[in-house]
Structures are given as C-alpha cells and as structure tokens.
Amino acid sequence: MADTGPSAAAAPRSFGLRSGAVPRTDPLPFLAAGLLFFIALVVASKDDLNRDFFIYRIGSVLGLRGDWPYDVPKIRALVAERFPDPNPDETSFVNNNGYFPPPLAIVFYAPFAALPWAASKIAWAGTMFLAAVAIARLPRAFRAPNEPPTVLPLVWRLVGVALVLNYLSVAIIAVGQTPLLFVGCVIAGQWCFDRGRLWPGALLWAVPFVKPHLALPLVALAWCLGGWKRAGAVFAVVAALNLIGATLAGGSPLAIREYLDYVPVAHKAVLYNRAELNPQITSWNRLLFSLGGPLVELTIVTTVIGYLVWGALVLGRCAAAGARPSPAWALAATVVGGMLCCQVLGYETLALVLTIPWVRELFAARHRWQGTVAVLLLLLQQVSRETFEPLGIDFHRSIGVALFAVLVLIGPVRPVVEPREPRS
C-alpha cells in the first residue's frame, strides 16, 4: 500500500504500529489493560459469569478427547450442570445455547481446556489483558499515508484507553465472548505483517475465524494490504487448523463436512440468534424488519451474497475516487461490512473500534464533520438497549451500523493529510 517513487523507499512504512512515534514504554495502554484485567479477575471469581467462555472451552475439552462437540443436547446438558437453573423456560440460557464455532476453535481453546475451570478463567483474563494492550495502541496503527511520525497527541492516547474501558468491553468480559480477542489479534497481526513476520501474522489473523462469518472479509483485507501471499497465508492457516480440529474431534479431516451440515440448522435453535426475536442484531435484515419490512433470517448463502454486494459497493467507491484506498479506510470498510452483512449480536459492534485509524485520518485531513459523525456513531453503540425502550426504538444498533456503512461509502477513501509542525 506504500507510495512508489524515489522517496518511498526511504520513508517509514505508513500503515503499521511502528510508524507512531510514541515511546514503546507509554504506560497508558498497560494501565487501561491492567484495569480491564482486574475486572476480568473479578468476573472470574463469580460462579454465574463467563458462560460463553465455558461453552467455547467445553467444546475444546470434548474435541480434544475425540468426542464430537457439535451436539446441542450434549452441550446444553453440560451447561445446565455448570449453571443450574431451577425454573428454566424457553428463553433461559440453559435452553438457548450450543457449540457453533468451526473446528479450529478446538485448537485455539486447547490451552484453556487443559486447565481446570477456575484456572482457565484466570488464563482467559490474562488473554484479555494482552488483547487490551493491543487495542489501546490502535490509534497509532494504520496511520495516514502522509502523516508525519510525530508524537501521538494525548487526546488520541486517551482514545486508546476509552477503546478498552467502556460499556461493551465490560459486557464482553462478563459473558466471556470473543470481540476483544478479534480486535486485538487484527492489530497484533498487522504489527507482525509490518515487520515481515508473515506466518505469525497469519496465525493471529486466523484467530478471528472462531467466528468465520465475521472474519471472512479479513482474507480480502489481507490481499489489499499485503498481496496474494498474505491472503494465501491467512487462508492456509485457517484451513489447516480447521482440518486439525476436525481430525481431533471427528477422527478424520472429512468430519468438517458434518460441521458444515450442522451449523446452519443448529444455530437458529438459539432464540438470541434470530433476527425476528432479538433487536440487538446489527445486520441489515434486522433493520429492515424493525422498519416494517419482511423478515429475512440470514443463511450462509444470503450472508455471502450480502458480502458480494458490499464488496461491489466498496470497489465501486474506490473506482469513483480514482485512488487506491488508504489502509485505514480499507480496514474500516472491512469491519463495517461484517457488522452489516452478518446476523450478529450487539456486543460484536465492539469491532467497530477498528474504524478509529480512519477516523484519525479524517481529523488529520480536516474532514471534521465526517470524523465527528463517525465518533457519534461509535458512541451510539455504547448506549444500552434499555435507554431507547421508552421511545419505542429497538433498532439503534442496526441503524447505527447502516449509517456507518453510508459514511464509509461517501467518505474519502484516501484522506490527504496536510503537513504540520511536529508535536512535542
């Protein structure tokens, strides 16, 4: 993505973490991550929290001992044993769960599966600390192509803190979900790619494929930022880990076919995952339904079609601009597309923080109104559902994602950063 020309070879790479001039000993990322780690330890001490993490871990426990985890009644029996509910109804957690990630998740969660339950929760809290350190450093990642390597202003360093310590992050920690890990691995993987470490970067970018529907656009982003070799490396790691996981749990790499048959049907057995019943879902079909349109429950096919439509819009915008997009805009288009095209829950919108490098470009290039709108849309996702219930609004997450998609498409794909004096 770097500019070509005589001066380009000597210039520092413009889209990586190393282009920021803040010292590596900057304490703010570690302070923010440390506070989130403390929250995670408190959560780990509670018997009734970390429920989703329990499911991810128990799926790996089963798979590692050769027991097929893709069995809803089996998983629900184990969940009910760990989190007993004396009066469960059809909306209770014990009746609305299952193990749905692809077989590579068996491999990724193996270190936690090898530990007792209490110790695994502490290890998970440590993993969240590492992810949070990466997330707090996001404002200096994917920097604007023409922005000089100045010291990162305090306001952006504080933004990094806010990306870690917020309502969604705490909610994600409480349930043991994966968005913090998703975002942290994208940032850390790019750090590796910037330094020529292809395979470690590919491994980190494979971690988000625990939720493949959301992570699929990362392959296209890898191609955009690093060419076919980077995209091929990510694809190869994801494929290899899935085959390994399928072999561990099913006795053969061909067991992956059983998973592909299982997940489209079983996933809808959980009420929370249905657009008709959950106003927290972010995708276009939930917005359509909320506004009085027909009900469309997304399938694998319709999700892929959605991505193809979004990809066509993104390519059309680049063609209209007549310029290759900045890495930050490409990242923003990738993550917004995932929220728009996938039927996912509200906590997944934490991934929208990956638009921050593009927001920073907008302000640096004096596109202030667009940058302000982007910040407001990010803040909208931090508002709880209960805030809007008295107003009869049940679609604030999906409308926020849709408006963000519009903003990405009408905004500059390669903001021009005006030269300025170095900051101290």
WOKA-V502527 format. One record per helix or strand. SS is the DSSP state (H for helix, E for strand). FROM is the first residue (numbers start at 1). TO is the last residue. Records with the same first field share a line. If there is no record, write none. Layout:
BEGIN
SS=FROM-TO, FROM-TO
END
This chain:
BEGIN
H=17-19, 28-44, 51-64, 72-82, 93-95, 104-108, 110-113, 117-136, 138-140, 154-164, 167-175, 179-194, 198-215, 217-250, 253-269, 271-273, 284-290, 300-321, 327-341, 346-364, 368-380, 385-389, 396-410
END
